[in-house]
Amino acid sequence: MHPLKFSIPIHASKEKVWHTLWQDETFRDWAGIIDPGTYMVGELKEGNEVQYISSENGYGVTSLVATLVENEFLLLKHRADTQGNGKQKRDDQWTGGEESYRLLEKDGVTTLTTMFDVPSELKELMSNSYPKALERVKVLAEEKD
């Protein structure tokens, strides 16, 4: 696994950025840039397991919500790689990795920082796609209601 870290300033409140990250419709929008058709199953609540699944290939990862401070911080610990839309185990490509999202707001600008462990074979892909996905979060969060 290789650690990656990306940050982006967003001209929106941390509550709006948080909502953009985790509300189903907007999550599918930005996460689909990383892996088309990605959606989340489960409730983001500390101690819960959630699944991130690609509707295109049925592959996913089951993660423990290890730490959750709403509108500020989320730490996921990847527990199992799945296929068959989350129903079957597969290779341990992501298992054991962590992924975090931190939001810090100052003067109306929220800095979103994400850090995650990425499998070696996906380092280049994630290094290219994740910044584009964060740009999409920025666009969505900065849209007027």
Backbone torsions as a table, in degrees:
resi	resn	phi	psi	omega
1	MET	NA	144.8	176.8
2	HIS	-120.0	132.8	177.3
3	PRO	-78.5	137.6	174.0
4	LEU	-126.5	150.9	-179.9
5	LYS	-144.2	133.2	177.8
6	PHE	-137.3	144.8	176.6
7	SER	-134.7	151.1	177.4
8	ILE	-150.6	134.7	174.0
9	PRO	-83.1	137.4	-178.7
10	ILE	-130.1	127.9	-179.5
11	HIS	-83.2	73.3	179.3
12	ALA	-162.7	160.7	178.1
13	SER	-67.7	157.8	178.7
14	LYS	-64.3	-30.0	177.0
15	GLU	-64.8	-41.3	179.6
16	LYS	-68.1	-40.6	178.8
17	VAL	-65.1	-44.3	178.6
18	TRP	-58.3	-47.2	179.3
19	HIS	-60.1	-41.8	179.4
20	THR	-63.5	-39.6	179.3
21	LEU	-64.2	-43.6	-164.9
22	TRP	-114.5	-8.1	174.7
23	GLN	-71.5	137.2	-170.0
24	ASP	-50.6	-52.0	-175.0
25	GLU	-62.5	-47.0	-179.0
26	THR	-74.1	-33.7	175.1
27	PHE	-58.3	-47.9	-179.9
28	ARG	-59.8	-36.3	-178.6
29	ASP	-63.4	-56.7	-175.5
30	TRP	-77.1	-36.9	-179.0
31	ALA	-68.9	-26.4	177.6
32	GLY	-65.2	-18.8	175.6
33	ILE	-71.1	-33.6	179.8
34	ILE	-78.6	-48.8	-179.5
35	ASP	-144.4	105.3	-173.8
36	PRO	-51.3	136.0	176.6
37	GLY	81.2	11.3	-177.4
38	THR	-69.7	135.6	175.6
39	TYR	-141.7	164.7	-177.7
40	MET	-112.0	139.6	175.2
41	VAL	-118.6	128.4	179.0
42	GLY	114.8	173.0	-178.1
43	GLU	-106.9	129.3	175.9
44	LEU	-71.8	95.0	179.7
45	LYS	-146.2	133.0	-177.4
46	GLU	-52.5	130.5	-179.4
47	GLY	95.5	-17.5	179.0
48	ASN	-80.6	159.3	168.1
49	GLU	-102.3	140.5	174.6
50	VAL	-127.2	156.1	177.1
51	GLN	-119.7	139.7	172.3
52	TYR	-112.7	119.7	-171.7
53	ILE	-129.8	140.1	173.5
54	SER	-91.0	121.2	179.2
55	SER	-71.6	-16.2	180.0
56	GLU	-75.9	-42.5	-177.6
57	ASN	-119.2	-4.3	178.0
58	GLY	76.4	0.3	178.7
59	TYR	-81.3	151.4	179.2
60	GLY	-162.6	-173.4	177.4
61	VAL	-141.0	140.0	175.2
62	THR	-101.1	128.3	-174.4
63	SER	-129.4	145.0	173.3
64	LEU	-86.7	131.9	172.2
65	VAL	-80.4	92.9	-173.3
66	ALA	-75.8	-42.6	179.2
67	THR	-141.0	133.0	177.2
68	LEU	-141.2	117.0	171.3
69	VAL	-119.1	102.8	-172.1
70	GLU	-51.7	135.7	179.9
71	ASN	69.6	6.6	-177.9
72	GLU	-134.3	-46.1	-171.4
73	PHE	-155.9	139.3	174.5
74	LEU	-138.0	129.3	173.7
75	LEU	-121.3	122.0	176.5
76	LEU	-109.4	138.7	174.1
77	LYS	-115.7	116.5	-175.8
78	HIS	-75.3	121.5	-174.2
79	ARG	-101.7	-35.3	-175.1
80	ALA	-154.4	141.9	172.1
81	ASP	-92.7	141.0	-175.4
82	THR	-131.3	167.2	170.9
83	GLN	-142.6	-178.8	-178.7
84	GLY	61.3	41.3	-178.9
85	ASN	56.8	41.0	174.3
86	GLY	88.4	4.3	-174.3
87	LYS	-94.5	-20.7	-177.6
88	GLN	-125.5	147.7	175.2
89	LYS	-76.2	154.5	174.0
90	ARG	-142.1	-167.1	-179.8
91	ASP	-49.7	155.2	-177.9
92	ASP	-91.8	53.9	-177.6
93	GLN	-64.2	-45.2	-177.4
94	TRP	-105.0	-16.1	-175.2
95	THR	-54.5	133.3	179.3
96	GLY	93.3	-11.9	179.4
97	GLY	-83.2	167.5	177.0
98	GLU	-126.0	158.0	179.4
99	GLU	-146.2	130.4	-179.2
100	SER	-134.5	153.4	178.0
101	TYR	-132.0	124.7	179.9
102	ARG	-124.4	134.8	178.8
103	LEU	-119.4	123.9	176.1
104	LEU	-125.5	122.7	-177.2
105	GLU	-108.3	134.7	175.6
106	LYS	-148.6	126.9	177.4
107	ASP	52.3	42.3	176.4
108	GLY	80.0	4.4	178.1
109	VAL	-117.5	126.9	177.5
110	THR	-104.1	126.4	174.4
111	THR	-94.6	119.3	176.3
112	LEU	-97.8	122.5	177.0
113	THR	-122.3	127.3	175.7
114	THR	-120.4	138.4	176.1
115	MET	-130.9	138.3	179.4
116	PHE	-157.8	157.1	175.5
117	ASP	-92.1	132.4	-177.4
118	VAL	-124.6	138.1	176.2
119	PRO	-59.7	144.5	-176.3
120	SER	-50.0	-44.0	-175.3
121	GLU	-70.7	-11.3	-179.7
122	LEU	-111.3	3.7	-176.1
123	LYS	-58.4	-48.0	-178.2
124	GLU	-65.5	-45.6	179.0
125	LEU	-58.7	-47.8	-178.1
126	MET	-69.5	-33.6	177.7
127	SER	-64.9	-28.4	178.5
128	ASN	-89.2	-41.0	-173.2
129	SER	-84.0	-33.4	-175.8
130	TYR	-64.4	-43.6	176.2
131	PRO	-60.0	-35.3	176.9
132	LYS	-66.2	-38.8	178.3
133	ALA	-65.7	-40.4	178.7
134	LEU	-67.5	-34.0	174.2
135	GLU	-61.5	-37.5	178.4
136	ARG	-68.0	-40.2	174.4
137	VAL	-56.4	-44.8	179.9
138	LYS	-58.6	-49.8	179.9
139	VAL	-59.1	-47.6	-178.5
140	LEU	-63.7	-43.0	-177.1
141	ALA	-71.4	-30.9	-177.7
142	GLU	-84.4	-9.1	176.9
143	GLU	-63.2	143.3	177.8
144	LYS	-74.0	144.5	177.4
145	ASP	-73.2	NA	NA
